[in-house]
Every structure is written in C-alpha cells, then in structure tokens.
Amino acid sequence: MFTKRLVSGIILVIFAIIIVGSGGPLLYVTTGLISLIGLFELYRVMKIEKNPMGIVGYLTAVSYYGLVWFDGQKYVTLMAIAALMVLMGLYVVTFPKYKTEEVTAAFFGVFYVAVMLSYLYQVRVMADGRYLVWLIFISSWGCDTSAYCVGMLFGKHRLAPVLSPKKSIEGAVGGVVGAALLGFGYATLFGGRMTELTSPQAACSIACAIAAVISQIGDLAASAIKRNHDIKDYGHLIPGHGGILDRFDSVLFTAPAIFFAVTFLR
C-alpha cells in the first residue's frame, strides 16, 4: 500500500510540474476535467450523479469554465441565479420526485468543486502567476506535512476529537508556521523574479499562512462529508490516494485563498 501510494504520489508531482508549469490551455483544460471528475465523485456520494439535478450541475460547471476562459467572471452571479432557477424549476415541475437536499447538493457542488478549483488556473494567469501558483501547493501539502510532524512530536490537545481524533491543535499551529516558513523560503529563492510584489518574502509568508489555516478547514470539511455518508474515500482513481477530492480536498481551499491573499497583499 505504501509503495503504491508513493509511486502514484511521485507521478502526480511530475504531472503537476509539467501541467502547472506549462499553464495556458493545458492547465485550463486539466483543471476543468479534474473539476468535473471531482464533481462526479461528490454527486455520487450525494446520489445525484446521474439524475437531472446532477446534470444541471455538470452543465453549470462547464458554463462557469467558459466564463473563466473568456474573462467573464462578472457574469458568475447571473450564472448562479440561472442555475438555481433551473434547479428549482425541475424541483417543482417533477415534485415530489426529487428532494430539497438534491437541489442544494447540486448547487453546492458547483461552487465547492468547480469554482474553488478554478482558482488554480486563475492564479496561474495573474501577474507573476508562474511563481505564485506554487504557493497553492506549498501552503496545502506543506501544511499537511508540517502539521503531521509537529502533531506527532508535540500533539496533546485534540483539534476536532469527534471528526478527526488524530489531529491536534499543536499540529495545526505547526502546519501554519511550517507553511509560512516554506513560503518565506520560496520567496527568498524566486522573489527577485516577482515584479508585482513589493515585499515578496512577507507577502508569500502571509499568503501561505492564511491559506494553511483555510487548508485545514478544507481537509476537515472533506472528512466531515465522508463521515456523514459513511464512506472512506471519494473514489479510487488515484492508487493509494483515493479519488480526486481525496487528494485535492485542501487545494480546493488554498487556491482561492492564495488568489485573494496575493491580490490584497500587492
């Protein structure tokens, strides 16, 4: 199991370096496909992956990525209202075939998976994006590793004893500090190439710290959903890691966190 997880993890890192490093249409298409797969995994848990509510969700996600590509984010609110109207229209026309929970799950899924993950691409295309995009992974995976190490060494107080008994407050703090230090180190190496940040080391450290806090919320949120529906993994697409949402649960949160943190820290 460990070998399988290690090998697939190495392959994931290689793909990430190639795709994220290339950016452009390759990253855009990959992010869109990952979003649709992740949305399918979530909808499967909610048992709406093949019904009309789920189909509206998929179409809304595709429409949203169209807006992202054509720089039409100002129409996202219109898209959200239109999607909700269609979902509610289906709900009342077919009543009582579908439940309120199916409507909310379909609508929630679009924003939880597709919209949140799209910021991976949106960070990449912003000014200095070729460097800033890596803060998403530094804050996410760096926080996970730091939190694990600190928690193993010093963890005494449970962070969420019912939801995740092994996570500690000490580990959570260590994860934030570790991510901030990694952000500082990264900016020390590449900050000279960032033209839009007046103080790259401070900005990257603060952005990674903020994203690390939010990353842990994302990780626990994904666990909570799985606990509520009595499943271990969202899928089996990635050997040793589970599904897309199992591997990208914290990235869903760090991508928009880095985007907005850097935007305000410029």
C-alpha positions in Angstrom: 0.0 0.0 0.0 2.8 2.4 0.9 4.7 1.6 -2.3 1.6 2.2 -4.4 0.9 5.5 -2.6 4.5 6.6 -3.1 4.7 5.8 -6.8 1.3 7.4 -7.6 2.3 10.4 -5.5 5.6 10.8 -7.5 3.7 10.6 -10.7 1.2 13.2 -9.5 4.0 15.6 -8.7 5.6 15.1 -12.1 2.3 15.8 -13.8 1.7 18.8 -11.6 5.1 20.2 -12.5 4.5 19.7 -16.2 0.9 20.9 -16.4 1.0 23.8 -13.9 4.4 24.9 -15.2 3.1 25.0 -18.7 -0.1 26.9 -17.8 -2.3 28.2 -20.6 -4.8 25.9 -22.3 -3.2 22.7 -20.9 -3.7 23.8 -17.3 -7.2 25.2 -18.1 -8.4 22.0 -19.7 -6.8 19.8 -17.0 -8.4 21.9 -14.2 -11.8 21.8 -15.9 -11.6 18.0 -16.3 -10.4 17.5 -12.7 -13.3 19.7 -11.6 -15.9 17.6 -13.5 -14.4 14.3 -12.1 -14.4 15.8 -8.6 -18.0 17.0 -9.1 -19.0 13.5 -10.2 -17.4 12.0 -7.1 -19.3 14.4 -4.8 -22.5 13.9 -6.7 -22.1 10.1 -6.4 -21.8 10.4 -2.7 -25.0 12.5 -2.7 -26.6 10.0 -5.1 -27.4 12.6 -7.8 -24.6 11.8 -10.2 -27.0 10.6 -12.9 -30.2 12.4 -12.2 -31.3 15.7 -13.8 -30.1 17.7 -10.8 -26.6 16.4 -11.2 -26.7 17.0 -15.0 -27.7 20.7 -14.4 -24.7 20.8 -12.0 -22.3 19.5 -14.7 -23.6 21.9 -17.3 -23.3 24.8 -14.8 -19.7 23.9 -14.1 -18.9 23.7 -17.8 -20.6 27.1 -18.3 -18.6 28.6 -15.5 -15.3 27.4 -17.1 -16.5 29.1 -20.2 -16.8 32.3 -18.3 -13.3 31.8 -16.9 -11.8 31.3 -20.3 -13.4 34.3 -21.8 -12.8 36.5 -18.7 -16.5 36.8 -18.0 -16.3 36.5 -14.2 -18.7 39.5 -13.9 -21.4 37.1 -15.1 -20.9 34.5 -12.4 -23.7 35.8 -10.3 -26.0 35.7 -13.3 -24.9 32.1 -14.0 -25.5 31.1 -10.3 -29.0 32.6 -10.3 -29.9 31.0 -13.6 -28.6 27.6 -12.4 -30.6 27.9 -9.2 -33.8 28.8 -11.2 -33.3 25.8 -13.4 -32.8 23.5 -10.4 -35.8 24.9 -8.6 -37.9 24.7 -11.8 -37.0 21.0 -12.1 -37.8 20.5 -8.5 -41.3 22.0 -8.7 -42.2 20.5 -12.1 -41.3 17.0 -11.1 -42.5 17.3 -7.5 -42.3 15.1 -5.4 -39.8 13.0 -7.3 -36.7 14.9 -6.1 -35.8 16.1 -2.6 -34.7 19.6 -1.4 -31.4 18.1 -0.4 -30.7 17.1 -4.0 -31.2 20.6 -5.2 -28.9 22.1 -2.6 -26.3 19.3 -3.2 -26.2 20.1 -6.9 -25.9 23.8 -6.4 -23.4 23.5 -3.6 -21.2 21.1 -5.6 -20.6 23.5 -8.4 -19.1 26.1 -6.1 -17.4 23.7 -3.7 -15.5 21.9 -6.5 -15.6 23.7 -9.9 -15.5 27.3 -8.8 -13.0 26.8 -5.9 -10.6 24.7 -8.0 -10.7 27.1 -11.0 -8.6 29.4 -8.9 -5.6 27.1 -9.6 -5.8 28.3 -13.2 -6.7 31.9 -12.3 -3.7 32.2 -10.0 -1.5 30.9 -12.9 -2.7 33.5 -15.3 -2.4 36.5 -12.9 0.7 38.7 -12.9 3.7 36.7 -11.5 1.4 33.7 -11.7 4.1 31.4 -12.9 5.7 31.8 -9.5 2.7 32.5 -7.3 0.8 29.3 -8.4 3.2 27.1 -6.5 2.1 28.8 -3.2 -1.1 26.8 -3.6 0.7 23.5 -3.2 3.3 24.9 -0.7 0.5 26.0 1.6 -1.5 22.9 1.2 0.9 20.0 1.1 3.5 21.9 3.2 0.9 22.5 5.9 -0.1 18.8 5.8 3.5 17.6 6.3 4.3 20.2 8.9 1.1 19.6 10.9 1.8 15.8 10.8 5.4 16.1 12.1 4.6 18.7 14.8 1.5 16.8 15.8 3.4 13.5 16.2 6.1 15.2 18.3 4.1 17.6 20.4 0.4 17.0 19.9 -1.6 16.8 23.1 -4.8 18.8 22.6 -7.3 17.4 20.1 -8.4 19.8 17.3 -11.6 18.1 16.3 -11.8 15.0 18.6 -15.0 13.6 17.0 -14.3 14.3 13.4 -10.5 13.7 13.3 -9.2 12.3 16.6 -5.5 12.3 15.4 -5.3 16.0 14.6 -4.0 18.2 17.3 -4.1 22.0 18.0 -0.3 21.9 18.2 -0.1 20.2 14.8 -2.5 22.8 13.3 -0.3 25.6 14.6 2.8 23.8 13.3 1.2 23.4 9.9 0.5 27.2 9.6 4.0 28.1 10.8 5.6 25.5 8.5 3.7 26.7 5.5 4.7 30.3 6.3 8.3 29.4 6.6 8.2 27.5 3.3 6.5 30.5 1.7 9.3 32.7 3.0 12.0 30.3 1.7 10.3 30.1 -1.7 10.1 33.9 -2.0 13.8 34.1 -0.9 14.7 31.9 -4.0 12.3 33.3 -6.5 11.1 36.7 -5.1 13.5 38.6 -7.2 11.6 37.5 -10.3 8.2 38.6 -9.0 7.6 42.1 -10.3 4.2 42.8 -8.8 5.0 42.3 -5.1 6.9 45.0 -3.3 7.9 42.6 -0.5 7.7 39.0 -1.8 9.0 37.3 1.3 6.4 39.0 3.5 3.6 38.6 1.0 4.3 34.9 0.3 4.7 34.1 4.0 1.5 35.8 5.0 -0.4 34.3 2.0 0.8 30.8 2.8 -0.1 31.2 6.5 -3.6 32.3 5.6 -4.0 29.5 3.1 -2.7 27.0 5.6 -5.4 27.9 8.1 -8.1 27.6 5.4 -6.4 24.4 4.0 -7.1 22.6 7.3 -10.7 23.7 7.2 -10.9 22.2 3.7 -9.4 18.9 4.9 -11.8 18.6 7.8 -14.7 19.6 5.7 -14.0 16.8 3.2 -13.7 14.4 6.1 -17.0 15.6 7.6 -18.8 14.9 4.3 -17.3 11.4 4.1 -18.3 10.7 7.7 -21.8 12.0 7.1 -22.2 9.5 4.3 -20.2 6.6 5.8 -17.5 6.3 3.1 -13.7 6.0 3.4 -12.7 7.6 0.0 -14.5 9.6 -2.6 -13.2 7.3 -5.3 -10.3 5.0 -6.5 -9.0 7.0 -9.4 -5.6 7.6 -7.8 -4.0 4.4 -6.5 -3.2 4.7 -2.8 -4.8 8.1 -2.6 -8.5 7.6 -3.4 -10.4 9.9 -5.6 -9.8 13.5 -6.9 -11.5 15.0 -3.9 -9.4 12.9 -1.5 -6.2 14.3 -3.0 -7.3 17.9 -3.8 -9.6 18.5 -0.7 -7.3 21.1 0.7 -6.2 22.5 -2.6 -9.9 23.4 -3.2 -9.5 25.9 -0.4 -5.9 27.0 -0.8 -6.3 28.0 -4.5 -8.9 30.8 -3.9 -7.1 31.7 -0.6 -3.8 32.3 -2.4 -5.6 34.2 -5.2 -7.3 36.7 -2.9 -4.5 36.9 -0.3 -2.0 37.8 -3.0 -4.5 40.2 -4.6 -4.9 42.2 -1.3 -1.2 41.9 -0.4 0.1 43.5 -3.6 
